Amino acid sequence: MIGSKQGKWRVALACALTLGVVGAAQAVTNIRLGWTTSDSAVDPYAITAHYFQEELEAAAPGQFSVKFFPSNQLGNDTEMLQGMQMGTLDAGVITGTQVGTIEPAFQLTDLPFLFANKQQAHDVLDGEVGQDLLQRLDAKGIVGLGFAEAGFRHAINNQRPITEPAEFKGLKLRVQPSSLFLTSFKALGANPVALPWSDAFTAVQQGTVDGLEIPLAVIYANKYAGEVKYLSLTNHTYNALPLLMSKRAFNRMSEEEQAIVQAAARKAIERQRVAVAQNELDLLERIAAEGMQVNEVTDAAAFREAVKPVYDEYRDSIGADVFDRALGQVTQ
């Protein structure tokens, strides 16, 4: 009788342990996270993704499993945005330019020469204006977790250095698929061509375009220094990288998990910005060592004057309230 009771107890204990293991396994929250560029130690998209994973693990060990899909593995920016809206992709690091295709207010971050420096960009995007932008994505089926960055964008090409607006004239440049970028570079006299990121490198190699506009870290991580002759430090646009999550994926989480995700995103973005700034200190030296001719732009006011009509054209489509608040903040 005693043996029988002990046997039943052992069976019950084994079942309980098994259920506990199964329950623990089921408790793991899987996050499929995609981005378009390479999984490089200096790539700002990749840094954002890895830091987000690290902060989730630090806050809740074993509770989240983040799987990475870099280099267009899950499609280009547009396809990944659609995936998040449909719930087939959990999260992504997506350039703000492409987010602007589903929420026009995000075109704010692409206004040429809007921010004088990174601190101005951080102040705007971490403040009320940035929160307003992120909240607008809720109606699109996406949760905005914050703004990482790829730094300022610069012009690279195989024809000539650019030191003044007139030297853009006639250059065939790949720009992000955005009406704002097309309009901005037409105002500068260039011949912009909207191509998906996945086609940009081949277009440069084949001479389909003379060059493109791009952040320093992305130049280096994606090996453009070996293909393009000239890098002009135009600082024409601050490249914001929103860290986004599918609303469907976010809503499947408990309130506790949602809070962990949001806090992890904030910490990851803080770390990412520091890392990007540190990386940029030596990237120019590395890029020059690989053969690119680098020049600075000394008269930024001339470029601002050339694109002034762009501000007037896009104020209403961005949203007068967001536009005016942001512009007022950077011109105080």
C-alpha positions, 0 to 999 in steps of 0.5 A, spaced: 500 500 500 505 504 501 509 502 495 503 504 491 502 511 494 509 512 493 508 510 486 502 514 485 506 520 488 512 519 483 508 519 477 504 525 480 511 529 481 513 527 474 507 530 471 508 536 475 515 537 473 513 535 465 508 540 465 512 546 468 517 544 463 512 545 458 509 551 461 516 554 461 517 553 454 511 556 452 512 562 456 518 564 451 516 570 447 519 569 440 521 575 436 523 575 429 526 582 427 528 584 420 532 589 417 535 591 410 543 592 411 548 587 413 549 584 420 556 588 421 559 590 428 559 597 425 552 597 421 547 602 425 541 597 424 545 591 426 547 595 432 540 597 434 537 589 433 543 586 437 542 591 443 535 590 443 536 583 444 541 584 449 537 589 453 531 584 453 535 578 455 538 582 461 531 585 463 528 578 463 533 572 462 530 566 457 523 570 457 525 573 450 528 569 444 530 574 438 531 571 431 535 576 426 533 577 419 538 582 416 540 583 409 533 583 406 532 576 408 525 578 409 524 583 404 525 590 403 523 596 408 516 596 404 515 589 405 517 588 412 512 594 414 507 590 411 509 584 414 509 588 421 502 590 419 499 583 417 503 580 423 507 576 419 513 579 422 514 581 429 519 587 429 524 591 424 529 597 424 526 601 418 529 607 416 524 613 417 524 615 410 520 608 408 516 609 415 514 616 411 510 612 406 505 609 411 505 615 415 507 622 412 509 625 418 515 621 418 517 625 412 519 630 417 526 627 419 528 627 412 527 635 411 534 637 408 538 641 413 533 641 418 538 639 424 544 642 425 547 637 429 545 630 432 543 633 439 538 637 436 535 631 432 535 627 439 531 633 443 526 633 437 525 625 436 525 624 444 520 629 446 513 631 444 514 631 437 517 624 436 512 621 441 507 624 436 510 621 430 510 614 434 503 614 436 501 615 429 503 608 427 498 605 432 492 606 427 497 603 422 498 596 426 505 598 428 508 600 435 513 605 435 518 603 440 523 609 439 528 612 434 535 609 433 540 613 428 544 612 422 547 619 423 547 624 418 547 622 410 552 624 405 553 624 398 558 619 394 559 619 387 564 617 382 564 624 378 567 629 382 567 632 389 561 636 391 563 643 395 557 647 393 550 646 390 552 647 383 556 641 383 550 636 384 548 639 377 547 633 373 549 627 377 545 621 377 544 619 384 540 613 388 536 616 393 531 613 398 524 611 394 521 618 397 518 623 394 521 628 399 528 625 397 527 626 390 524 633 390 530 635 395 535 633 390 532 636 384 532 642 388 540 641 388 540 640 381 542 633 381 538 627 377 535 623 383 533 616 381 529 612 387 531 605 387 530 600 393 536 599 397 537 592 395 539 594 388 543 600 390 550 597 390 549 593 383 547 600 380 553 603 382 557 597 380 554 597 373 554 605 372 547 605 372 548 611 377 553 615 379 553 615 386 548 615 392 547 619 399 548 615 405 551 615 412 558 613 414 557 607 417 553 604 412 558 606 406 563 602 410 559 596 412 556 595 405 563 596 402 562 602 398 569 605 399 571 600 394 566 602 389 566 609 389 571 615 388 568 621 392 565 622 399 562 629 400 560 630 407 554 634 406 550 632 412 544 633 408 539 629 412 539 626 419 538 618 418 533 616 423 532 609 424 525 607 428 525 601 432 518 598 430 514 592 433 508 589 430 501 591 434 499 584 433 505 581 436 505 587 441 498 585 443 500 578 444 504 580 450 502 581 457 502 588 460 509 586 464 512 583 457 510 590 454 513 594 459 520 590 458 520 591 451 519 598 451 524 599 457 529 595 453 528 599 446 529 605 450 536 602 453 538 599 446 537 606 443 541 610 448 547 605 447 546 605 440 547 612 439 553 612 443 556 606 439 554 610 432 558 616 435 564 612 437 564 608 430 564 615 426 570 617 429 574 612 426 570 611 420 572 616 416 579 614 417 578 607 414 574 610 408 579 614 406 584 608 407 580 604 402 581 609 397 575 614 397 577 622 397 573 625 402 572 633 403 568 637 407 562 642 405 564 649 408 558 653 406 552 649 409 548 656 408 548 655 400 545 648 401 539 650 405 538 656 401 537 651 395 532 647 398 528 652 401 522 651 397 522 644 399 520 646 406 514 650 403 512 644 399 512 639 404 509 643 410 502 641 409 503 633 407 508 632 413 502 636 418 503 643 419 503 642 427 508 637 427 512 641 422 512 648 426 513 645 433 519 641 430 522 647 426 521 652 432 525 647 436 531 647 432 531 654 431 530 657 438 
